[in-house]
Every structure is written in C-alpha cells, then in structure tokens.
Amino acid sequence: MTDNERLAELLFPHITKTPADYEEMYPLRNLSEGAKVTRFAPSPTGYMHIGNMFSCLIDRLAAATPDSVFYLRIEDTDKKREVHDAIDKIIEGLSAFGIAPTEGITGKETEKGAYGPYKQSHRKDIYQCFAKDLVLKGYAYPCFCTEEELSSLRENQEKEGANPGYYGKYAACRNLTADEQEEKIKAGIPYTVRLRSDGDENKKIIVEDQIKGKIEMPENVQDLVLLKTDGIPTYHFAHAVDDHLMRTTHVVRGDEWISSLPLHIQLFKLLGYKPPKFAHISPIMKLDDGNKRKLSKRKDPEASVSFYVEQGFPADGVIEYLMTLANSNFEDWRKANPTADKYSFPFSFKKMSSSGALFDILKLNDICKNVISLMSAQEVYDNTVSWAKEFDSELYELFTADPSYAKTILNIDRETPKPRKDIISWSDVKGYVSYFYDSLYNNEASLPENINAEDAKAVIDAYKNVFAETDDKDTWFGKIKELCEPLGFTPNVKEYKKNPEAFKGHVGDVSTVIRVAVTGRTNTPDLHAILASLGKERVFARLDEFKSKI
C-alpha cells in the first residue's frame, strides 16, 4: 500500500464508493445540440435579494429550450448562518414570480429529479468520496493547524510583506511525512483536508466568460480547505463536485466570484472534469445623488424580493422588467410580440451588460401598468384577492362579499383597444375602486377653478331630473349635452374654444361637475359605467351631499 493509499484509508475508512460509481449513478444527460443545464444554487442564509432573482431568471432564460434543464440546488453547508425558514422563502419567492425549476428542491424536505440529493447537506459522503480520490492522487492532504497557528501565520506574512494565505513555505502541514500524518490522525487531532495546489503564479488561466468575454488570471497557488474539520465541504469544493455530477453546462453567478475562478478551474482539472461555461453577472445598480452604487439590503427596500410581494407588483411585470435589464432588445421584442410567452424571447448572454444594469423604479411601474392593463377583469380580481387575503383584509372582505360587483368595476374601460393604465400594483386597487364602496368613499374634492358653486348646484339639480339607470352610453351623453345650453354651457367644445367668453363652460365641464360630485375625482374611467354601477340611490345621495358642501 502506498503512502497516499494508507492516508486515504486513515482519513476516509467509511468511504467505499469511488468516483466511477457516482459517474455511473449520474450519467450524462441526453441533451440535444444547444440544450443547456443551468442551476440556481442559493444558500439558505437570508432573504431573497432581487439580485438572486435576477440571476435565477437568467438561469431560466438560458434553459428555455424544451429539453434544457434548470434545477434548484440548496447549498446549505454553512449551518451556523442558516436561517430556519430560508428554504421555504426561496421556494415561495420563485413560485410567486412564476419561475419553476425543471428539477431539484420542491420543498423543505421534497425534491424531484434523478441527479439528487439536491441539498448539499445530504451529499456529505459524495464529497468525501471525491476528497478521498484527491488524497489518493496526491492532490489533497490533512492540515492540523489550529486557528491560533493560522492567525500567527497571517501576522508573520503581514510583517514580511508576503501575500496572505496557506501556500508554499507557509503551508506547514503540506510536507508532513506519512508517519507524522498517521500519528496525528490516530491521536485524534482535528484536521481539515486541503488542496495540494499545483498552480504557478507566473502562469495564467484563460476563461471565455459568456458575459465578460476573455478573462485572464494567475493560477491558484493557495492550498485552500476542501473539507472542514466536521467533514463538510467548503463551497468551492462542493460546487465543483455537484456541477459535474449534475451535468451542469452553464454556471450563472455574481461577478464577485470571478476572483475564485483560478481555484475553481484548478479543482475541475484535478478532479479530471471539464469545467462548465461561466457567466458572471454584474450587480444591479442604483443612482444615488447622481452616483451609481449597488442595490443595498440595508438602504433599499426594493432590494428584497419580499418588497415586490408585499406591495403587490404583478409577478409578470417584475419578471418582464428584469428581462429588460437582461437584454436591452427585450422591449422591442415585446412590442412586436405583445401576447407571446416571455420565455420564447431569444435570450442571449452576449447581449447582457458587462458593467451592471441600472434599477429604475419608474420603468418598473410603467411595465407593471401595461401588464395589468392587458389582463382580464377576472385576472385582476383573482390577483387582487390573492394579495389582499394576506396584506389587506378590508379589501379582501369587500371583494369576496360580492365578486360580481368587484369584477364589474374592474372591467370598466378594460378589454378595449386602449385600456386604461391606472393600476401599478395590487396595493393600488383599493384606492382605484374606493369610490365604489361606501365604507371607503370620502369625497374631499373641490370644484375646478373655472366652475363656481352656483353653476355646479344648477348642474346637479338639472342632472337629477334627467337621470335614468337604464340609459345606454349614447343616450346618457345626449342628455348631458341637452343640459348645457339652458345652464349657459355649450355642448360643442370647439365652439367654446373659439369664443370662451360667450359661455360658462362646455359639455366636459358639465360632466366634470357630476364626476367630482359622485367620485371625488376629476379623472376616472368611463363615467357612464361608473354611474350605472353605483345605481340611482347612491348617485343621488352623493350628488346631494356634494351640493350641500359647496
């Protein structure tokens, strides 16, 4: 038995499988040409950031072809920082925005797919198998250094002006003899398993990043930790093993990981595997006093995915906005394909910004307005009720008490060639419909400056005499026009503009008096439909109340 074989058995006596066994267990996927395998692999250590969602969306877009695969893997090896409900929040976040992985984690204790377990904490033996193989090949060794010794090492390197880290002459355990290693292991001294780097800082790795283009960096020379003292892998080692066995073709991640590329490329090489293609995304930026900065979890509520859920932004609106950040040509594509499935968009890594997209809440609002304007009244009702059930009990009770009435309201000026765009989010709906419900209605409006109180009272009295619930829109408007001349207004707007001194106002001013009196607003959807929905009793009550105030 060689020294390496003896060491491998001392370190991993319980590991009987070999990498070849796992190669057989997780065979190459049957993919057509051009198909991709991507993964969203968050750590359950906090809430979902919009940057996480953006990265996840890129994974989903890249794997849009029918036989591509997009899977969810949970990288939960850092148990000290794990938040107990974070996995649920991740899954809820993806579900809320309609991003459904092909395979992987589906719940806290559930998953689907043939390449699992998809939770790293359940893959300990797999990592140790590959670590054992690296020890057998001489590419890994046990390190018995304590935290105090490592801290002392860093201090000495600072004094010497040397690069920090565990490498070369500073790697105290790298050249222990087999007997010394065996003695320490049998003595029960805690150890990590480190990479025995074969890198040369005078040589470079070259990576053709899918977004950044050509990246050149010095090779890794650090003997970094692969397995911690508890046998759990570091992120670096676990992701290399998992991305190979799960047959990942493209790794999409934040560009803060670029500095780790030399190590990751080295790990794939020493493991004997071809690395996946990498796509490093720049962070989403924000303008702050004219300067660009990263969206901040601490400063910016819009940094959290929960912000969009709580405010009730439509899921499709948020995703479509993020798609404009992903590829600038998405907007033109959407204009040309207004009803197409968004995932049929021909996404390209090459068209992503290499410097970071700028977050624009106003643009998000515009996109959300448009998305909601194209929904049916039933869709708006369903989404509003779903949101209000959790975030606005009063609105929920009003809508569910009379769904037909609520949908009638929502259908005013909807499903037309030019639908109104008043609603940005489900939290806007309450204000939008408030004058339809007596419990929400509170008319604090005042008359437009060009109409005096006496004329307004005359309009109200005259309108009450001709009001009929059964009038269609043309009949109703005809009656409004007939009211004009006896009251000193003109039914012809053009005539008023030619000779404004001859009239108190025009037909639009007459309808504005009615609109303000009944709704408390100068701008609403179709007034005839509003009056018909409210009914004579409520219309008259509001007309009288407003008349008494002016």
Secondary structure by P-SEA (a helix, b strand, c coil): ccaaaaaaaaacccccccaaaaaaacccccccccbbbbbbcccccccccaaaaaaaaaaaaaaccccbbbbbbbccccccccccaaaaaaaaaaaaacccccccccccccccccccccccccaaaaaaaaaaaaaaaccbbbbcccaaaaaaaaaaaaaacccccccccccccccccaaaaaaaaaaccbbbbbbbccccccbbbbbbcccccbbbbcccccccccccccccccaaaaaaaaaaaacccbbbbccccccaaaaaaaaaaaacccccbbbbbccbbbbcccccccccccccccccaaaaaaacccaaaaaaaaaaaaccaaaaaaaacccccccccccccccccccbbbbbaaaaaaaaaaaaaaccaaaaaaaaaaaaacccaaaaaaaaacaaaaaaaaacccccccccccccccccccccccccccccccccccccccccaaaaaaaaaaaaacccccccaaaaaaaaaaacccccccccaaaaaaccccccccaaaaaaaaaaacccccccccaaaaaaaacaaaaaaaaaaaaaac
